[in-house]
Amino acid sequence: MTVPEFRLFLWPHRLLVLAAGFHSAPHRHHAAQIVLGLESGLEYQGESAQWQSAPGFVIPPDVRHAHRGTGATAMLYVEAEGAEWRSSELRTLAGGGLRAWTPALSVLGAAREAQRSGTAAEVAAFCARALGGPAAPELKPADPRILDVQAFIAAHLDRPLPSAELAGEVGLSASRLAHLFRGATGIPVRRYILWRRLRAAVQSALQTGNLTEAAHAAGFADSAHLSRTFRAMFGITPSLLASQTVSVALLP
């Protein structure tokens, strides 16, 4: 069996990419990123334009960077406004710029086990070890109103979802829903919708091979809008994935 060049594990608040070596041009995205080499070190370029070599790197949100990779790599993208990143020890380490990072052997071992097994349990274990902070709230809240809002979002991703409409579905004000949703899930409702749209678009694009259809199905204006958003979020484009052997797992 051919091992995929890109293995994507998508939650509604984070993305883990296990990939063969590839390069990226200078870019920035709003997701925080934690990256480590599974076979060798990595080379990253930050705002200073000087290349650095290290076993791993931490890139805070909205920091310009580029990378060169020749071996297997684990890239964890985390919602910048979410509880996981806000409470992570690596957020403190990175400060305001790209920071070289030497992962503990337990973190590297967890990444290699996730690469080997590809199971939901192993990839979640790696994420927890890499982030190194208190566990974030589950995205399966007990409040039935938040569950109803999540279900409504999932059923209507192909059109705009105004905050007032979401709140009205469960008899709340928009401000009250925003407060309850963030408290129950760890991320703001608008960011949750964006992650759900990107998940839906990736799933559709890989099933149909048609970026335009995937974009419309997930509520983007067109394939260009989807590509810009995907790159802004993760630093890679759907077209790159379309040219590789890819597997995707959508996780709760």
CORGI-V457781 format. One line per field, one symbol per residue. phi: phi as a letter, one per 40 degrees, with the letter a starting at -180 (. if undefined). psi: psi as a letter, one per 30 degrees, with the letter a starting at -180 (. if undefined). Layout:
phi: ???
psi: ???
This chain:
phi: .ccdcbbbbbbcaabbbbbccabbcdaaacccbbbaccbacbbbbbccgccbbacaabbcdgbcaaabbbbdbbbbbbdcccccccbcccccccgbacbcabccdccccccccccccgcdccccccdccccgbcccdccbccccccccccccdccbccadbcdccccccbgbcccccdccccccbgbccccdccccccdccccccccbgbcccccccbgccacccccccccccbgbbdcccccbcbbbbcbc
psi: kkkkekjkjklgglkkkjllkllklklllfklkkkkkfelllkkkaffgkkkklfllkjlkgkklllkkfakkkjjkkkfgleeeefkffeeeebglkkkkjkleeeeeeeeeeeeegleeeeeeeeeeeegakklkkgilfjfeeeeeeeeeefhfglkikeeeeeefghlleeeeeeeeeeffflleeeeeeeeeeeeeeeeefefgjeeeeeefggleaeeeeeeeeeeefglleeeefgljkkkkjl.
